[in-house]
Amino acid sequence: MNSLKFTVTLAVVALLAYSTNASPCTDTCSGQCGFAQQACELTGLLGGLCKTQATVCNTACGAVCNCVDTCGATCGQQLAECRGDGNNPLSLITCGFSFSACNALCNTQCGFTTVAGVVDTLAGSFAGAK
């Protein structure tokens, strides 16, 4: 039993080490879903639901990472343009605030758009089922 605990602990540490270095968002998130599925299958508590849980997890990763990656690219480009050659220390500070605001707004808008898409899909599914 101690051997199994050691192996699981080692696997978790390895996964955390990988996760801190993995990029982009989808790699990290999907890796977590895969790890959760393996742990679920190893314990056998949920039976056939492990695959369903992994599918839901990967779908959520796709939605979240779409927002993270899209907003990161958009706001990152704006940040680079704002900073220019980097010779103005004041612009570095103001650009940092603008970057944070851009990310907050972009991720909020993207999140609402994603939720609206899910609601529309569900509403269409229910309407088609009647």
C-alpha positions in Angstrom: 0.0 0.0 0.0 2.9 2.4 0.8 4.3 1.6 -2.6 1.1 2.7 -4.3 0.9 5.9 -2.2 4.5 6.7 -3.2 3.8 6.1 -6.9 0.7 8.3 -6.9 2.6 11.0 -5.0 5.5 10.8 -7.5 3.0 11.0 -10.4 1.4 14.1 -8.8 4.7 15.8 -8.3 5.8 15.0 -11.9 2.5 16.3 -13.2 2.8 19.5 -11.2 6.3 20.0 -12.5 5.2 19.5 -16.0 2.2 21.8 -15.6 4.3 24.7 -14.4 6.4 24.4 -17.5 3.7 23.5 -20.0 2.3 26.0 -22.5 -0.1 27.0 -23.9 -3.2 26.8 -21.8 -4.7 23.9 -23.6 -1.7 21.7 -23.0 -1.8 22.3 -19.3 -5.6 22.1 -18.9 -5.9 18.9 -21.0 -3.1 17.4 -19.1 -5.0 17.9 -15.9 -8.1 16.3 -17.4 -6.0 13.3 -18.5 -4.5 13.0 -15.0 -8.0 13.2 -13.4 -9.3 10.5 -15.8 -6.4 8.2 -15.0 -6.9 8.7 -11.2 -10.6 8.1 -11.6 -10.0 4.9 -13.6 -7.3 3.8 -11.1 -9.7 4.1 -8.1 -12.7 2.6 -10.1 -15.2 4.5 -8.0 -17.1 6.1 -10.8 -16.9 3.2 -13.3 -17.9 4.3 -16.8 -18.4 7.9 -15.7 -14.6 8.5 -15.8 -14.7 9.0 -19.6 -17.7 11.3 -19.4 -16.0 13.4 -16.7 -12.9 13.6 -18.9 -15.0 14.7 -21.9 -16.7 17.5 -19.9 -13.3 18.5 -18.5 -11.7 18.7 -22.0 -14.7 20.7 -23.3 -14.4 23.2 -20.5 -10.7 23.5 -21.2 -11.4 24.3 -24.8 -13.8 27.1 -23.9 -11.6 28.6 -21.1 -8.4 28.3 -23.1 -9.9 29.8 -26.2 -10.6 33.0 -24.1 -7.1 32.9 -22.4 -5.2 32.4 -25.7 -7.3 34.8 -27.7 -7.2 37.6 -25.1 -3.5 37.0 -24.4 -2.7 37.4 -28.0 -4.9 40.5 -28.5 -3.8 42.3 -25.3 -0.2 41.2 -25.7 0.0 42.8 -29.1 -1.6 46.0 -27.7 1.0 46.0 -24.8 3.9 45.6 -27.2 2.6 48.5 -29.3 2.0 50.7 -26.2 5.5 50.1 -24.9 7.2 51.0 -28.1 10.9 50.9 -27.8 10.7 50.8 -24.0 12.6 54.0 -23.4 9.8 55.8 -21.6 9.5 54.5 -18.0 6.1 56.1 -17.5 4.7 54.4 -20.5 5.8 51.0 -19.1 3.6 51.7 -16.0 0.6 53.0 -17.9 0.9 50.2 -20.5 0.9 47.6 -17.7 -2.4 49.0 -16.4 -3.8 49.1 -19.9 -2.8 45.4 -20.4 -4.5 44.4 -17.2 -7.7 46.3 -18.1 -7.6 44.8 -21.6 -7.3 41.2 -20.2 -10.1 41.8 -17.7 -12.5 43.2 -20.3 -11.6 40.7 -23.0 -11.9 37.6 -20.7 -15.2 38.9 -19.4 -16.6 39.4 -22.9 -15.3 36.1 -24.1 -16.7 34.3 -21.1 -20.1 35.8 -21.6 -20.0 34.9 -25.3 -19.0 31.3 -24.5 -21.8 31.0 -21.9 -24.3 32.5 -24.4 -23.2 30.0 -27.0 -23.7 27.1 -24.5 -27.2 28.4 -23.6 -28.1 28.8 -27.3 -26.9 25.2 -28.0 -28.9 23.8 -25.0 -32.0 25.8 -26.0 -31.7 24.4 -29.5 -31.3 20.9 -28.2 -34.4 21.2 -26.0 -36.5 22.8 -28.7 -35.5 20.1 -31.2 -36.4 17.4 -28.7 -40.0 18.5 -28.3 
